[in-house]
């Protein structure tokens, strides 16, 4: 546990790790004088509390200077020259960064895909899903250190990184037998539709799902942004993993060549099936690496389907170093309570691992699907701007997910226009 607490304090120091020795986490008042700032433990980590219902925050949450506090008292006091934070921002941050509520309730609040429902999560129920409150805890700690006379460096108000990510669930619509026959069947009464299917057969660029050149053109407008494409390589397929695409076929080879030419990152789109059969993750990674002739170190689960926080043990053992899964499907916002990358902490044993988690703040269908947020284009853009402003305020990382298929002429939605406007905003 001590390593986890040390990591959390270092995370909250946000670039001021040299001040770690000036921060204490103790309720022993005799020790207070050793530190410039003391954070008082709430008992969350106590043996009789951790892992039990007693470790859950009680709603409604109290606030310290407008920031919701999960544990402890919303008070700051002084003992001599030491500033004492009675709000347990260490336990509060741990609760959010580890998705502790999913660990505590492994079978509750799940949708038909086994995913934790964002609208039933604590961040949503306590109405802070749109705020990275762990980053606000950093602000509280840094202000106290500054008030205590420590020299604090504040992070700049800008994006630390921008990841424009795309899941390749469908490489093409019609350029494989099943898709071609389905396209013919669906368009028997539509000469225009039949023409579209026929054109696709004679040219990859004509297939409606092959929107990658347009995506790369848009992404390229954001200087310094990294485009990341997650590709499937399911070894055993569940129905939700279809359609399969041939990783060594000509169409896939053309896409991979294009992505490499544009210096895009390619990651593993871990299958729907593997979420219930974790032993297949390593096989899928090996298959993708062999096909691409390159090492793959990034991942995102298909359907954002992480079923338990401890699923990440299998990602680690497969050699993945960076994961981009952690966002809710049904609501946009800050699932981990932060806009910054964090190392995965195993809530079972408090191990601080080498796996870096990149929080996903928004996905295309989250905004437009009726069963999710069901927003208009203007509402979706306003929500994106709200989230981006929070990321910029805390020098966080932008991670967005837009699928290639939502830019297709077959989609009929607003995402092509919405994405164009998002890109213009990020490019400013």
Secondary structure, 3 states (H helix, E strand, C coil): CHHHHHHHHHHHHCCCHHHHHHEEECCCHHHHHHCCEEECCCCCCCCCCCCCHHHCCCCCCEEECCEEECCEEEEEEEECCEEEEEECHHHHHHHHHCCHHHHHCCCCCECCCCCECHHHCHHHHCCCCCCCHHHHHHHHHHHHHHHCCCCCCCCCCCCCEEEEEEEECCCCCCCCHHHHHHHHHHCCCCHHHHHHHHHHHCCHHHCCCCCHHHHHHHHCCCCCCEEEEEECCCCCCCHHHCCCCCCCCHHHHHHHHHHHHCCCEEEEEECCHHHCCCCHHHHHHHHHHHHHCCCCCEEEEHHHCCCCHHHHHHHHHCCCCEECCCCCCCCCCCCCCCCCCEEEECCCCCCEEEEEECCCCEEHHHHHCCCCCCCCHHHHHHHHHHHHHHHHHCCCEEEEECCHHHHCCCCCCCHHHHHHHHHHHHHC
